[in-house]
């Protein structure tokens, strides 16, 4: 039971980390890395 609960907690933690990474990537300003799409100047 301990191993199973530990695996579930690890999977949930990894899922939350992935969501946090997605939010961070979306929150980062696109001006830092100039791409072909972001040419507003």
Beta strands, then each sheet from edge to edge (+ up, - down):
end
